[in-house]
Amino acid sequence: MPGIERIRKIRDILAQRNVDAILIANEKNIYYFTGFSGGFRLLIPLDGELTLFVHSVNYEAAKEMAKGVRIELIRVGERADTKILNEISRCGFRSIGFDNISAREYMRIRDNLRELRFEPLEDAIWSLRKIKDEGELALIKRAAELTSRGMEKAIEILKPGMRERDVAAEIEYEMRRMGSDGVAFDTIVCSGPESAFPHGGLGEREIRDGDLVVIDVGAKYRGYCADMTRTLIAGVASKEQGRLCDMVREAQRQAISHVRAGVRARDIDEVARGYIADKGYGGYFVHGLGHGVGLDIHEPPALNPLSEEILLRGNVITVEPGIYIPKFGGARLEDTILVLEDKAVKLTCIKGED
């Protein structure tokens, strides 16, 4: 089972915090520990057998794919929370941790098991998830390769007269054809003045000659994500368009050159933000420099001016400076980056780029 070492680590945390078990509700966390994506709840005790609660539609798949755990079936018409309550009671736990169960579920457990001590442990799970092991890195690297291929397809086909959604369809088809399980997020293709909207999505707009076109895309592979943005120009770039693209390219280069284990995330943000501000465009960089990437497209650590995170070996992050000028257009450059002890490794890349 892929999660054996991960289970050992979460049990070490349970022991350190004097907690008897953890009840996991987040589907990505369940997948992280079991390798199975159809679980409803996962109960990991400090000692003994793990219990994976599944609904009838996923029961046979769980028996086949979720190795090393006891499968507890929630039948049609059976209350899931009652089943979970009974299991917690049967085990005689005095304390239990949780990641992000609903308020309703929390109150039902609390009201029925009043002697039980509760401990929020979402931070503990993130402390594990944000440092990728070798198996995870292999999957992220493949997702990055597929993402890069999708972006190369965009560069090949983009021309005036195409609709934004047609560009997105070609990108997504190419990634699927090459082996992607799907997209990590809704593909963004924003052209012309709307390229100044950082998360503008896509629409029916026809790309026009001379448009800035911001393309933000991510493939998913076996549950793991990658993230990449390029700003293309349909036709010949104007002087100001070229200036914007050059600035975000240099801001990203400088920021990546500072990425390594032990560096404060907000200091990396400040490198890019300071460069753009010195050029007179600081007010047009309207988001954080980056974020973690893994099973979720946005994970810790965050790279922004308020971040308290220290980069660690095995973090996978994005570095994505952008400049967005209302009614003119915007430019963003983003890559998925692996943090190592003394350097950064760019996982997404286009053939011919530095």
C-alpha positions in Angstrom: 0.0 0.0 0.0 1.5 3.4 -1.0 0.6 5.0 2.3 2.4 2.8 4.7 5.2 5.3 5.5 2.6 8.1 5.5 0.5 6.2 8.1 3.6 5.7 10.2 4.2 9.4 10.2 0.7 10.4 11.1 0.7 7.9 13.9 3.9 9.5 15.2 2.1 12.8 15.2 -0.9 11.2 17.1 1.5 9.9 19.7 3.3 13.3 20.1 -0.1 15.0 20.6 -1.5 12.3 22.8 -4.4 11.5 20.5 -5.9 8.0 20.1 -7.0 8.2 16.5 -7.8 10.5 13.6 -11.0 10.6 11.5 -10.3 11.9 8.0 -13.0 13.3 5.8 -11.2 15.1 3.0 -11.2 12.9 0.0 -7.6 13.9 -1.1 -6.4 13.1 2.4 -8.1 9.7 2.2 -6.4 9.1 -1.1 -3.1 10.2 0.3 -3.2 7.5 3.0 -4.9 4.7 1.1 -4.4 5.1 -2.6 -8.1 4.8 -3.1 -10.2 7.8 -4.2 -13.7 6.6 -3.4 -13.6 6.5 0.4 -16.1 8.4 2.5 -14.3 8.5 5.9 -11.0 7.0 7.1 -10.3 6.1 10.7 -6.6 5.8 11.6 -6.0 4.6 15.2 -2.7 5.1 17.0 -2.5 1.3 17.0 -4.3 -1.4 15.1 -6.3 -1.7 11.9 -7.4 1.2 9.7 -11.1 1.4 8.8 -12.2 2.8 5.5 -15.9 3.7 5.3 -17.4 3.4 1.8 -20.8 3.7 0.3 -22.2 0.8 -1.7 -21.3 2.3 -5.1 -17.6 2.1 -4.2 -17.6 -1.1 -2.0 -16.3 -3.6 -4.6 -13.7 -1.1 -5.9 -12.5 -0.5 -2.4 -12.1 -4.2 -1.7 -10.0 -4.5 -4.9 -7.9 -1.4 -4.6 -7.6 -0.3 -1.0 -5.1 -2.7 0.4 -4.2 -3.0 4.1 -7.4 -1.4 5.5 -10.6 -2.9 6.8 -13.5 -1.9 4.5 -16.7 -0.9 6.3 -19.8 -0.8 4.0 -22.4 1.9 4.4 -25.5 0.4 2.9 -28.2 2.3 1.0 -30.6 3.7 3.6 -28.0 3.4 6.4 -26.9 6.5 8.3 -23.2 7.0 7.7 -22.6 9.1 10.9 -24.2 6.4 13.0 -21.9 3.8 11.6 -18.9 6.0 12.3 -20.1 6.8 15.8 -20.5 3.1 16.6 -17.0 2.3 15.4 -15.5 5.1 17.5 -17.4 4.0 20.5 -16.5 0.3 20.0 -12.8 1.2 19.9 -13.0 3.1 23.2 -11.1 6.1 22.2 -10.7 8.9 24.7 -9.5 11.4 22.1 -9.8 11.8 18.4 -8.3 14.1 15.8 -9.9 15.3 12.6 -9.0 17.1 9.4 -12.1 19.1 8.2 -15.3 17.2 9.1 -18.5 19.2 8.8 -19.9 21.1 11.7 -22.9 18.8 11.7 -20.8 15.7 12.0 -18.6 17.2 14.7 -21.6 18.1 16.8 -23.2 14.7 16.4 -20.0 12.9 17.5 -19.6 15.4 20.4 -23.2 15.1 21.6 -23.1 11.3 21.5 -19.6 10.8 22.9 -19.3 13.6 25.5 -16.2 12.2 27.1 -14.3 12.3 23.8 -11.6 15.0 23.5 -11.3 16.5 20.0 -8.1 17.7 18.4 -7.9 19.5 15.0 -5.1 17.9 13.0 -5.5 19.4 9.5 -2.2 21.2 10.0 -0.5 17.9 10.8 -1.7 16.3 7.6 -0.5 19.3 5.6 2.9 19.0 7.3 3.2 15.6 5.6 1.5 16.4 2.3 3.5 19.5 1.4 6.8 17.5 1.4 6.5 15.2 -1.6 8.0 11.7 -1.5 9.6 10.0 -4.5 6.4 8.4 -5.6 4.5 11.6 -5.6 7.3 13.5 -7.4 7.3 10.9 -10.2 3.5 11.6 -10.7 3.9 15.4 -10.5 6.7 15.3 -13.0 4.5 13.3 -15.4 1.7 15.8 -14.9 4.2 18.6 -15.6 5.3 16.9 -18.8 1.7 16.6 -20.0 1.0 20.2 -19.0 4.0 21.4 -21.0 2.8 19.4 -24.0 -0.6 21.1 -23.7 1.1 24.5 -23.7 3.2 23.6 -26.7 0.0 22.7 -28.5 -1.4 26.1 -27.7 1.7 27.8 -29.2 1.4 25.7 -32.3 -2.2 26.5 -33.0 -2.9 30.0 -31.7 -3.9 32.5 -34.4 -6.2 35.4 -34.8 -9.8 34.3 -35.5 -9.8 31.3 -33.0 -12.2 31.4 -30.1 -10.8 31.2 -26.6 -12.7 28.1 -25.9 -11.4 26.4 -29.0 -7.9 27.0 -27.9 -8.7 25.4 -24.5 -10.4 22.4 -26.2 -7.3 21.7 -28.3 -5.0 22.0 -25.2 -7.1 19.7 -23.2 -7.5 17.1 -26.0 -3.7 17.0 -26.5 -3.1 16.4 -22.8 -5.8 13.7 -22.7 -4.3 12.1 -25.8 -0.9 12.0 -24.2 -2.2 10.4 -21.0 -3.6 13.0 -18.7 -6.5 11.9 -16.4 -8.1 15.3 -16.9 -7.4 18.9 -16.0 -6.2 20.1 -12.6 -8.5 23.2 -12.9 -10.6 24.9 -15.5 -8.3 26.0 -18.3 -7.9 29.8 -18.6 -7.6 31.4 -22.1 -8.0 35.2 -21.7 -7.3 37.5 -24.7 -7.2 41.1 -25.4 -8.3 43.5 -22.6 -9.6 40.5 -20.7 -6.1 39.2 -20.3 -6.0 41.8 -17.5 -8.3 39.5 -15.5 -6.0 37.1 -13.6 -8.6 34.3 -13.4 -10.9 35.4 -16.2 -11.7 31.9 -17.5 -12.5 31.6 -21.2 -15.4 32.4 -23.5 -16.7 32.9 -27.0 -14.4 35.8 -27.7 -12.4 35.6 -31.0 -8.7 36.2 -30.6 -7.7 39.3 -32.6 -4.5 40.2 -34.3 -2.2 41.9 -31.8 -4.0 40.5 -28.7 -2.2 39.5 -25.5 -3.4 35.9 -24.7 -2.9 34.6 -21.2 -3.1 30.8 -21.1 -3.1 29.0 -17.7 -3.4 25.2 -17.9 -2.7 22.2 -15.7 -2.9 18.4 -16.3 -3.7 15.9 -13.7 -2.0 12.5 -13.6 -3.1 9.8 -11.1 -4.5 12.4 -8.8 -1.5 14.8 -9.0 -1.5 18.2 -10.6 0.8 20.6 -12.4 0.3 24.3 -13.2 1.7 26.5 -16.0 1.0 29.8 -17.6 2.3 31.5 -20.7 1.4 34.8 -22.3 1.3 34.6 -26.1 0.8 37.4 -28.6 -1.4 36.8 -31.6 0.6 38.5 -34.3 3.3 41.1 -33.7 3.9 42.4 -30.2 3.7 46.1 -29.6 6.5 47.8 -27.6 4.4 47.9 -24.4 3.3 44.3 -24.8 6.9 43.2 -25.2 7.9 45.2 -22.2 5.3 43.5 -20.0 6.3 40.1 -21.1 10.0 40.8 -20.5 9.3 42.2 -17.0 7.4 39.1 -15.8 10.1 36.9 -17.4 12.8 38.6 -15.5 10.8 38.8 -12.3 10.3 35.0 -12.5 13.9 34.4 -13.3 15.1 36.4 -10.3 12.6 34.8 -7.9 13.4 31.2 -9.0 17.1 31.9 -8.5 16.4 32.5 -4.8 14.3 29.3 -4.3 15.9 26.7 -2.1 15.3 24.9 1.2 15.4 27.2 4.2 14.3 30.4 2.5 11.2 32.2 3.7 8.4 32.0 1.1 7.6 35.7 1.5 11.2 36.6 0.7 10.8 34.9 -2.7 7.6 36.8 -3.2 9.4 40.0 -2.4 12.1 39.4 -5.0 9.6 39.3 -7.8 7.4 42.0 -6.3 10.3 44.3 -5.7 11.6 44.0 -9.2 8.1 44.8 -10.7 7.7 47.7 -8.3 11.0 49.1 -9.3 9.9 49.1 -12.9 6.9 51.2 -11.9 4.3 48.4 -12.2 3.9 47.3 -8.5 0.3 48.3 -8.3 -0.5 45.9 -11.2 0.9 42.8 -9.5 -2.3 41.8 -7.7 -1.8 38.3 -6.4 0.7 36.2 -4.4 3.7 34.9 -6.3 2.8 31.3 -6.0 1.4 28.3 -4.1 2.1 24.6 -3.4 0.9 22.0 -5.9 0.1 18.3 -5.3 -3.1 16.4 -5.0 -4.7 19.9 -4.9 -3.9 22.6 -7.3 -3.5 25.1 -4.4 -1.8 23.8 -1.4 0.7 25.0 1.2 3.2 26.6 1.1 1.8 29.9 0.0 4.3 32.4 -1.5 2.9 35.8 -0.7 3.8 38.9 1.5 2.0 37.4 4.6 3.3 33.9 4.4 5.0 32.5 7.5 6.3 29.4 5.6 9.9 28.3 5.2 10.5 26.4 2.0 11.5 22.8 2.6 13.2 20.2 0.4 10.5 18.3 -1.4 8.0 21.2 -1.6 6.5 21.6 -5.1 5.4 25.2 -5.7 4.5 27.6 -8.5 6.3 30.9 -9.3 4.0 33.1 -11.3 4.5 36.9 -11.4 2.0 38.8 -13.3 1.2 42.4 -14.4 -2.4 43.3 -15.2 -3.3 46.7 -16.7 -7.1 47.3 -16.9 -8.4 47.9 -20.4 -5.0 47.2 -21.9 -4.2 43.6 -21.0 -2.0 41.4 -18.8 1.0 39.1 -18.8 1.8 36.2 -16.5 4.5 33.6 -16.5 4.1 30.5 -14.3 6.0 27.3 -13.8 5.8 24.3 -11.4 9.0 24.2 -9.4 10.6 21.5 -7.2 12.4 22.8 -4.1 15.7 21.1 -3.4 18.4 21.7 -0.7 20.4 24.2 -2.7 18.4 25.0 -5.8 15.1 24.9 -7.7 14.2 22.6 -10.5 11.7 23.7 -13.1 9.3 20.9 -13.9 7.3 22.6 -16.6 9.0 23.9 -19.7 8.6 24.6 -23.4 11.1 23.3 -25.9 13.5 26.0 -26.8 13.1 28.0 -23.6 16.0 28.8 -21.4 
